[in-house]
Amino acid sequence: MNTTTTTRRTYESLSEAAARTGMSIKTLRRRIACGQLTAYRSGRIIRLDPNDVDHLLARIPTFPIQ
């Protein structure tokens, strides 16, 4: 018996990504247009990979206060 598991890729809409990250839909569309964010289209529906959206966010380094 073969018990291989497959993981399904998940996608989110522009409005879901905007709500989750606090970015505006317009900002996400700009990132798609300039090539910073990959989007997937099926007909009129646009979907984003949540991992790709998360990579737009950069961590700001913190420095110890003395």
N, C-alpha and C positions, 0 to 999 in steps of 0.2 A: 504494500500500500504506500503510495507516494503522498506525503503530507507537505507539499510545498505551499508556502503562503505567498501571496502577491499583495503588495501594497498599492492602493489606489492613489493616484495623484489627486490632490484637491485643488480646486480653483475657487476664486471669489469674484464677485462683481465689483465694479468701480465703487459703488455706494457702500458695499460691505468693507472694502479695503479702506475707504476714506473714514468710515466710522471707527474701524478698529485702530487706525494709526493716528487719527486726528488731522490728517491732511485733507485738503479739499479735492473734490473730483476734478476740478480744473487743473490743480497741480499734478495729479496723477496723469491726466491727459497730456500735459506738457512734457512730463518725463517720458511718456510713450512716444510722442512726436519727435523728441530729440534723441531717442535711442537709448536712454538710460534705463528704461523699463520695458521688458518684453510683455506683449499682450497677445492673447489668442482670440481669434474671431471665428464664430460660427454663425453665418448669416448676419444679423444685426446685433447679436449678443457678443459682448466683449468680456473676457474673463482674464484674471491675473493669477499668477502663482503666488501664494502668500509669502513664500520664501524670497521671491524676487522683490516683493514690496518691502519686506523687512530689511533687505540689503541696501535699500535707499537710506535707511536711518543709520547714521554714524554716531558712535559713542564719543562723547566729549571727555577727554582725560581730566581727571581731577588731581589737584596738587594739594599736599598737606599745608594747612595754615599754621604758621609759626608765630 
